[in-house]
């Protein structure tokens, strides 16, 4: 189950660019029951927590590099991802991003770059319907304020 972090909103008066080095990927999950909420958390340090499901193949946090910033400046990261649904496009089933996990502020390095590692907590719908094999995805925006 992959989730692509594709959209970044930059707030400020200078132009900068973002490169997605690695998309957030929850890996391949086994969800034996969907009559109660189960979850998996991918942390920014690549550790994984599971509750009520199994990780068949582990995923990874997103890795982004923001460039063309002013060296030594402080930047702040925020998002509005709580409750975002991931869908497969082949059925009506969905997963929910409960929360993104990342460091909220960073100091820009001497090259004008900030490296962001972003994890997330993913929860099942708990609606009783089974999950079918497939890729569940969504787009989430994060903001960089400086």
ABEGO torsion letter per residue (X at the ends): XBBBBABBBBBEABBBBBBBABBBBAEBBBBABAABBBBBBBBAAGBBBBBGBBBABBBBBBBBBBBGBBBGBBBBBBBAABGBBBBAGABABBBBBABBBBBABBBBBAAGBBBBBBBBBBBBAGAGBBBBBEBBBBBBBBBBBX
